[in-house]
């Protein structure tokens, strides 16, 4: 990342595979004065639970003490948990599971934006990025299934577009994007890695570095869009 004076970076979901790799890479690069890592699994000032807005607000208040954040990455998501997994058919729909998937994949990142975008600078280049997924693309959907995950990521994509429009009124150099990391060797993808083509399963460190390179190359005109790990736009 380009050197940034008196600025901080924020990683939401820093205890996860990709989130932890983002945090480690940014700390190693040393481009930011401070790198804040937040996660549900962490305690104290580093605790942030997407299902608890008060914890999101508290984390934002910690960051607001300075230096100002010019990069915020929401590296969170849920696809399966215990007995629940992505639905293969309508008969598998469960309202409680759908609500949880939406809460983590769409509502949580929206609440992070609610509290973190206002503390980002009103001038100069800033980036707010949230991990989305290619399967959330309506235009690219050829297989169906995975109802909750697909729909919640599609909802996140719409939130990204809305945020980009609103944030541009506050800072005309602000960039708000969704990022598709590909299939990464983490707990989220592990049950489904048998279907991944050879050479298309990435380790978390590689995925994080690829996405940081994508972020580095983003222009203001890219705001409100979804990009994959190669920097190619994914249709909504």
N, C-alpha and C positions, 0 to 999 in steps of 0.2 A: 504493500500500500504506500502511496505517496506520503511523505512526512507531513504531519499536521501539528502545528504549534498550538500549545495550550488547548488541547482537545482530548476528549475521552471517547472510547468505544464501549458499547454495551452488548453483551450476549445474553439473551434470554434462553434458558434451557442448557446452561453450561455444564450440567452433569451428564448430559446425553452424549452419544458417540460423536455426532457432527458438531454439536454445541461445544463440547470439550475441545475438539480439534480446532474450531474457530478461535476459542480463547487462547489455546496454546500457540497457535500461529501468530496471532496479533501480539501476544506478549513477546514472542521470539523476534518479530520484526521490529518492535520498538518504535513504531510510527506514532503511537498515541502516548500522551502523558500518563493516562490511566486506562486500564481495561477492566471494566466491571463485568463479573460473571454472576448471574442469578439463576437459581433453580429451586424447584420444590424440595429437592433432597438436601439442600443446603440450609444452614441455620443462621440466626442472627441477621445482620444487615444484608447478607447474600440470599436470603430466602425470598422466593417469589412463587406463588401458586396461581396458575392461570384461572383456577376456579374460585379464587378469593381476590376480589378487586382491591380490598384494603391492602393486601400484600403488594400488589402492583403499584398502588399509589405510594406506599412506603418506599419501595425500591426507587421509584422516580424521584422522590424527595431526597434520597441519598445521593443520587447522581446529580441532582440539581445544585448540590453544594459546590460543584465544580471539579475539574474543568468541564466546559460545555460538551455535550455529546454530539458528534458529527456523524457517527455511524451507530445504528442500532440494528441488530440482527435477531430476529425471533426464530430460533432453531428448535421448534417444538412440533409435536404431532402425535396422534394416536391412530393406530390401525387395528390393533388387537389387544386384548387384555384377558388373560385367564381363559375362561370358557367362551369369551366373545371374540369373534373374528369378523373379517369382511364378509358381508352377506353374498351368497351366490345366487339367491333367488328371492322373490317377494315374500315367500313363506318364512324366510329367515328374519324379516324385519321385526325389531323390538323397539318400542318407543323410548324406553329408558336408555338403551344403548345408543340409539340415534341422538338423543339429547346430549349424552356425554361426549360423543364424537364431535357434534357441532360445538359444544362448549369449549373443547380443547383446541380443535382445528380452526374454528372461525371466530367464535366470540372472544376467546382468550387473546389472540393476536389483536383483535379490534380494541380491546380494553388496554392492551399495552400501548397501542397507538394513541388512544385517548389521553394517557398520562405522560407518554414520552415525547410525542411530537411537539407539544407546547414548550418543552424545555430545550428543544434543539434550536440552533441559531436561526434568526429571521433573515439572515443574509449569508451568502456564500454557499458552496456545495455541501449538501448533506445527503445521507442515504439512510433510508429506513427500508429494510428488507425482511421478508417473511418467507420461510420455507413452504412452498406449495408442492404440487406434484403434477406430472403430465396427465395422470388419470383424472385430474380435476378439470381437464379441458373438455368442454361440451363438443366442440368441433372435431376433436381427435378421438372421441369415444366410439370404438368399433365393437367392443366386446360386451358392454353392459356389466351388470353385477357390481359388487362392492358399493352398494347404494349409499351408505352413510359416509364412507370415506370420500368417494367421488363427489357427492353433493356438498359435503362440508368444505372440501378444497375448492370447488367451484364458487361457493359462497365467499371463501377467503379471497379468491381472485377478484370478485366484485368489490369486496371491501378495499382491496389494494387500489383498484381503479378509482373508487370514490375518494379514498384518502389522498391519492395523487392530485385529483382535481382541487380538493379543498386546500391541501398544503401549498399548492402553487400560488394561491392567493396570499399566503402568508410569507412565502419565500420563493421567488421565481427561479431559484436554482436548486430547489429541493427535489430529490428523486425518491419515489416510493415504488418498490417493485416486489414481485414474487419471484422466487428462485426454485428451480427444479434440480435437485442434486444428482439425479440418476438413482440407481439402486446401490445403496451403500451398506456395507457389512456392519449393521447395527442390530440391536434387538428388535427394532420395528420390522425389518425386512427378513429376519432369519428364517421364519417358517416358510417363506416363499422363494428362497434363493435357488431351489432346485430347478426353477423355471427360467432362470436368468441365463442369457446367452453367454458363451465363453468370452471373457475379456470385458464384460459389461458390469461386473460386480466390483465396486470401488471400496478401498479402505477409507475410513473416516478422514484421515489426514489428507489424502489425495483430494477427496471431495471438497474439503474445506478450502484448500489452496486453490482448486479450480474455481470455486465460487468467489473467492476473494479477488482472483484475477478478473472475473466477470464484473464484479462490483467496481473494480478499478477503471474499467473501460466504459462504464455507463455514462450516457449523456442525458441532459435534461429531457430531451425528446423521448427517452426510453421510459420515463416515469409513467406508472400506471399499467405496465406490461409484465408479462411472465417470461423469464429467460431460463434456458437449461444450462448445464454445467459447461457447455461449449460456447455459451454466449449467444445461442440461437433463440429467437423468439418462438414461444409456444403459443398457439392460438387459444383464446379463451373459449 
